[in-house]
Amino acid sequence: MTDMNLAIGMAANDTHGYMARAHLYARAGRLSEAIKDYSTVISIAPNNAIAYYFRAQAYSASKQADKALADLDTVIAMQPDNSAWLNDRCWMKATIGKNPQSALPDCNAALAKNPKDAAAMDSRGFVYLLLNQLDQSLSDYNVALRLRPTSAESLFGRAIVELRRGRHDAAMKDLAAARKLNPKIDETFASYGIKA
């Protein structure tokens, strides 16, 4: 951090210093300071999509979902073929608890561009879970787990689907595997309003 401060002091209009310091702030959980530095980068270089993307992550982590979505809208407008960013917007829309149906087009678009994207398949499975479209959710989670077998998120999501379908034994097996991979997975899903 000392080196970044010195570098910024020597070249106030060099975006690299601000970006590096913003990353350090974000990793340290100093989100408001990270957002300030990402915003400085954007003011110097308004077409810097990466700065908008990381600021969106910082806004999301600081529970400022509307600002995070606005930044994701901006980066996707800049790079509409970026499937990872489409997936991020899908996931964010799904997890902020507003309108999960609005997340579905982004997941579909991400998968149209990259059909073997396990993260996007997991996201769409989660969206279908929120919409209580259990057959579609199960299908997506099964594909996501074939692509990425050790995903605690996909295992937990599939377990919830199995519980809702009355398949208790299969659900318990997935829950145990998910919790072994990530002991805090219940807390994560509880923050989305989903409990086993």
C-alpha positions in Angstrom: 0.0 0.0 0.0 2.9 2.4 0.8 4.3 1.7 -2.7 1.0 2.3 -4.4 0.5 5.6 -2.5 4.0 6.7 -3.6 3.3 5.7 -7.2 0.0 7.6 -7.3 1.7 10.7 -5.8 4.3 10.6 -8.6 1.8 10.0 -11.4 -1.6 11.2 -10.5 -3.2 10.5 -13.9 -1.7 6.9 -14.2 -4.6 4.5 -13.8 -2.4 1.6 -13.0 -1.6 2.9 -9.6 -5.2 3.5 -8.7 -6.3 0.1 -10.0 -3.6 -1.7 -8.0 -4.4 0.2 -4.8 -8.2 -0.4 -5.4 -7.5 -4.2 -5.6 -5.5 -4.0 -2.3 -8.4 -2.1 -0.6 -10.9 -4.6 -1.9 -8.9 -7.6 -0.7 -8.6 -5.9 2.7 -12.4 -5.3 2.9 -12.0 -1.5 2.6 -14.7 -1.3 0.0 -15.5 2.4 0.1 -11.9 3.2 -0.5 -11.7 0.6 -3.3 -14.8 2.1 -4.9 -13.3 5.6 -4.7 -10.1 4.4 -6.5 -12.1 2.5 -9.2 -14.2 5.7 -9.7 -11.0 7.7 -10.1 -9.8 5.3 -12.8 -13.2 5.6 -14.6 -12.9 9.4 -14.4 -9.5 9.3 -16.0 -10.4 6.5 -18.5 -14.2 6.4 -19.0 -13.9 3.4 -21.4 -12.0 1.2 -18.9 -14.4 -1.7 -18.7 -12.3 -3.6 -16.2 -12.6 -0.7 -13.7 -16.4 -0.7 -14.1 -16.4 -4.5 -13.6 -14.4 -4.4 -10.4 -16.3 -1.4 -9.1 -19.5 -3.5 -9.6 -18.0 -6.3 -7.5 -17.1 -3.8 -4.7 -20.6 -2.3 -4.9 -22.1 -5.8 -4.6 -19.9 -6.7 -1.7 -21.0 -3.5 0.1 -24.7 -4.3 -0.5 -25.2 -1.5 -3.1 -26.9 -3.8 -5.6 -28.4 -1.1 -7.8 -25.0 0.6 -8.4 -23.4 -2.8 -9.0 -26.0 -3.6 -11.6 -25.6 -0.2 -13.3 -21.9 -0.9 -13.6 -22.5 -4.3 -15.1 -24.9 -2.8 -17.5 -22.1 -0.5 -18.6 -19.5 -3.2 -19.1 -21.9 -5.4 -21.0 -22.8 -2.6 -23.3 -19.1 -2.2 -23.9 -18.4 -5.9 -24.4 -21.8 -7.6 -25.2 -20.1 -10.9 -26.1 -18.4 -11.4 -22.7 -20.2 -14.5 -21.3 -18.6 -14.2 -17.9 -20.0 -10.7 -17.4 -23.4 -11.8 -18.6 -23.3 -14.6 -16.0 -22.3 -12.2 -13.3 -25.3 -10.0 -14.0 -27.5 -13.0 -14.1 -26.2 -14.1 -10.7 -26.5 -10.7 -9.2 -30.1 -10.2 -10.4 -30.9 -13.6 -9.0 -29.3 -13.1 -5.6 -30.5 -9.6 -4.7 -34.0 -10.9 -4.2 -35.9 -8.6 -6.6 -37.1 -10.3 -9.8 -35.4 -13.6 -10.6 -37.2 -13.8 -13.9 -35.2 -10.8 -15.1 -32.0 -12.8 -14.6 -33.0 -15.6 -17.0 -32.1 -13.8 -20.3 -28.6 -13.0 -19.1 -28.0 -16.7 -18.1 -29.4 -17.8 -21.4 -27.2 -15.3 -23.3 -24.1 -16.4 -21.4 -24.8 -20.1 -22.2 -25.5 -19.3 -25.8 -22.0 -17.9 -26.1 -20.4 -20.6 -24.0 -22.5 -23.7 -23.5 -19.9 -25.4 -21.4 -19.7 -22.6 -18.8 -20.3 -24.4 -15.5 -20.8 -21.2 -13.6 -23.5 -19.9 -16.0 -25.2 -23.3 -15.9 -25.1 -23.2 -12.1 -26.5 -19.7 -12.1 -29.4 -20.7 -14.4 -30.1 -23.7 -12.2 -30.4 -21.3 -9.3 -32.7 -19.0 -11.2 -35.0 -21.9 -12.1 -34.9 -23.0 -8.4 -36.0 -19.5 -7.3 -38.8 -19.7 -9.9 -39.7 -23.2 -8.6 -39.2 -24.7 -12.1 -37.7 -27.8 -10.5 -37.2 -30.0 -13.6 -35.3 -27.2 -15.4 -33.3 -26.5 -12.3 -32.3 -30.1 -11.7 -31.3 -30.5 -15.4 -29.0 -27.4 -15.2 -27.5 -28.5 -11.9 -26.8 -32.0 -13.3 -25.0 -30.4 -16.2 -23.1 -28.0 -14.0 -21.9 -30.8 -11.8 -20.8 -32.9 -14.8 -18.7 -29.9 -15.9 -17.5 -29.0 -12.4 -18.1 -32.0 -10.0 -16.7 -30.3 -6.9 -18.9 -27.2 -6.8 -20.4 -26.9 -3.4 -22.8 -24.3 -4.7 -24.2 -26.7 -7.4 -24.4 -29.6 -5.0 -26.3 -27.5 -2.4 -28.6 -26.1 -5.1 -29.3 -29.6 -6.4 -30.0 -30.8 -2.9 -32.7 -28.1 -2.4 -34.3 -29.2 -5.7 -34.2 -32.8 -4.5 -35.8 -31.9 -1.2 -38.6 -30.1 -2.9 -39.1 -33.1 -5.1 -39.3 -35.4 -2.1 -36.0 -37.2 -2.8 -34.7 -37.1 0.7 -31.8 -39.6 0.4 -30.4 -38.0 -2.7 -30.7 -34.5 -1.1 -28.8 -35.6 2.1 -26.0 -37.1 0.0 -25.6 -33.8 -1.9 -25.9 -31.7 1.2 -23.2 -33.7 2.9 -20.9 -33.3 -0.1 -21.5 -29.6 -0.3 -20.9 -29.0 3.4 -17.7 -31.0 3.2 -16.4 -28.8 0.4 -17.6 -25.6 2.0 -18.6 -25.6 5.7 -20.3 -22.2 5.3 -22.4 -23.1 2.3 -25.6 -23.1 4.4 -24.9 -19.5 5.5 -24.2 -18.5 1.9 -27.6 -19.9 0.6 -29.4 -18.5 3.7 -28.3 -15.0 2.6 -30.1 -15.7 -0.7 -33.3 -16.8 1.2 -32.7 -20.5 0.6 -32.5 -23.0 3.5 -32.1 -26.8 3.6 
